Amino acid sequence: MSKRSYWMLLAVALLVIVPLLKGGEFGGADGAAAALVEQTEGFATWFDPIWTPPSGEIESMFFSLQAALGALVVGYAIGRAHERSRSKDLKDGDTPPRA
């Protein structure tokens, strides 16, 4: 293992261990915003949800589905851009390199 690999391993270990030792809680922006809204007097929401998922599992499933679809779109765009640049590099009659 190289010296750089040891430093990277140490950094990852510290990122995992330090929050556990300090008792840090992992919270998101939604939770922080909800707490702030509850503390604000006279706050009126602008919009109400059209449909609320019946359980947290279904909400989590929709979030995962949204992330997967987003990853597919980004992967497709990157692959298409890569192939487009590769085809520009090839001249007429050239064959692409084989892996």
One Martini backbone bead per residue (centre of mass of N, CA, C, O) as a GRO file, in nm:
protein
   99
    1MET     BB    1   0.098   0.035   0.020
    2SER     BB    2   0.064   0.353   0.001
    3LYS     BB    3   0.083   0.654   0.151
    4ARG     BB    4  -0.183   0.764   0.035
    5SER     BB    5  -0.365   0.529   0.128
    6TYR     BB    6  -0.328   0.572   0.430
    7TRP     BB    7  -0.446   0.859   0.441
    8MET     BB    8  -0.724   0.786   0.329
    9LEU     BB    9  -0.798   0.578   0.547
   10LEU     BB   10  -0.776   0.775   0.784
   11ALA     BB   11  -0.989   0.978   0.688
   12VAL     BB   12  -1.227   0.781   0.681
   13ALA     BB   13  -1.211   0.690   0.975
   14LEU     BB   14  -1.258   0.974   1.095
   15LEU     BB   15  -1.537   1.024   0.959
   16VAL     BB   16  -1.666   0.786   1.127
   17ILE     BB   17  -1.570   0.820   1.433
   18VAL     BB   18  -1.616   1.114   1.534
   19PRO     BB   19  -1.933   1.125   1.536
   20LEU     BB   20  -1.961   0.885   1.739
   21LEU     BB   21  -1.807   1.017   1.983
   22LYS     BB   22  -1.986   1.294   1.991
   23GLY     BB   23  -2.293   1.231   1.924
   24GLY     BB   24  -2.384   1.274   1.645
   25GLU     BB   25  -2.640   1.401   1.446
   26PHE     BB   26  -2.823   1.319   1.161
   27GLY     BB   27  -2.934   1.595   0.973
   28GLY     BB   28  -3.149   1.771   0.784
   29ALA     BB   29  -3.297   2.037   0.629
   30ASP     BB   30  -3.590   1.959   0.684
   31GLY     BB   31  -3.571   1.940   0.995
   32ALA     BB   32  -3.469   2.230   1.043
   33ALA     BB   33  -3.709   2.375   0.906
   34ALA     BB   34  -3.936   2.257   1.081
   35ALA     BB   35  -3.832   2.373   1.349
   36LEU     BB   36  -3.843   2.673   1.261
   37VAL     BB   37  -4.148   2.682   1.199
   38GLU     BB   38  -4.247   2.606   1.488
   39GLN     BB   39  -4.112   2.872   1.620
   40THR     BB   40  -4.285   3.038   1.436
   41GLU     BB   41  -4.499   3.295   1.451
   42GLY     BB   42  -4.750   3.316   1.210
   43PHE     BB   43  -4.717   3.076   1.024
   44ALA     BB   44  -4.791   3.029   0.673
   45THR     BB   45  -4.865   2.828   0.437
   46TRP     BB   46  -4.871   2.815   0.085
   47PHE     BB   47  -4.876   2.497   0.070
   48ASP     BB   48  -5.036   2.190  -0.003
   49PRO     BB   49  -5.052   1.874  -0.027
   50ILE     BB   50  -5.205   1.658  -0.242
   51TRP     BB   51  -5.022   1.405  -0.143
   52THR     BB   52  -4.982   1.160   0.112
   53PRO     BB   53  -4.806   0.925   0.222
   54PRO     BB   54  -4.890   0.655   0.429
   55SER     BB   55  -4.569   0.609   0.453
   56GLY     BB   56  -4.228   0.610   0.494
   57GLU     BB   57  -4.162   0.383   0.289
   58ILE     BB   58  -4.294   0.512   0.042
   59GLU     BB   59  -4.134   0.772   0.047
   60SER     BB   60  -3.860   0.628   0.018
   61MET     BB   61  -3.921   0.493  -0.253
   62PHE     BB   62  -3.961   0.755  -0.416
   63PHE     BB   63  -3.681   0.868  -0.360
   64SER     BB   64  -3.525   0.630  -0.489
   65LEU     BB   65  -3.653   0.655  -0.769
   66GLN     BB   66  -3.553   0.941  -0.823
   67ALA     BB   67  -3.251   0.875  -0.800
   68ALA     BB   68  -3.240   0.662  -1.025
   69LEU     BB   69  -3.341   0.841  -1.257
   70GLY     BB   70  -3.119   1.053  -1.230
   71ALA     BB   71  -2.882   0.857  -1.283
   72LEU     BB   72  -2.972   0.777  -1.567
   73VAL     BB   73  -2.959   1.057  -1.696
   74VAL     BB   74  -2.664   1.119  -1.632
   75GLY     BB   75  -2.540   0.864  -1.762
   76TYR     BB   76  -2.647   0.918  -2.045
   77ALA     BB   77  -2.513   1.195  -2.090
   78ILE     BB   78  -2.222   1.103  -2.051
   79GLY     BB   79  -2.219   0.878  -2.266
   80ARG     BB   80  -2.295   1.057  -2.505
   81ALA     BB   81  -2.058   1.257  -2.484
   82HIS     BB   82  -1.836   1.047  -2.512
   83GLU     BB   83  -1.918   0.931  -2.790
   84ARG     BB   84  -1.908   1.197  -2.943
   85SER     BB   85  -1.604   1.256  -2.894
   86ARG     BB   86  -1.503   0.986  -3.012
   87SER     BB   87  -1.624   1.022  -3.302
   88LYS     BB   88  -1.455   1.278  -3.370
   89ASP     BB   89  -1.170   1.136  -3.350
   90LEU     BB   90  -1.265   0.970  -3.570
   91LYS     BB   91  -1.204   0.860  -3.875
   92ASP     BB   92  -1.236   0.759  -4.172
   93GLY     BB   93  -1.190   0.404  -4.132
   94ASP     BB   94  -1.174   0.385  -3.847
   95THR     BB   95  -1.116   0.194  -3.560
   96PRO     BB   96  -1.197   0.114  -3.266
   97PRO     BB   97  -1.082   0.036  -2.979
   98ARG     BB   98  -1.014  -0.250  -2.798
   99ALA     BB   99  -1.058  -0.405  -2.476
   0.00000   0.00000   0.00000
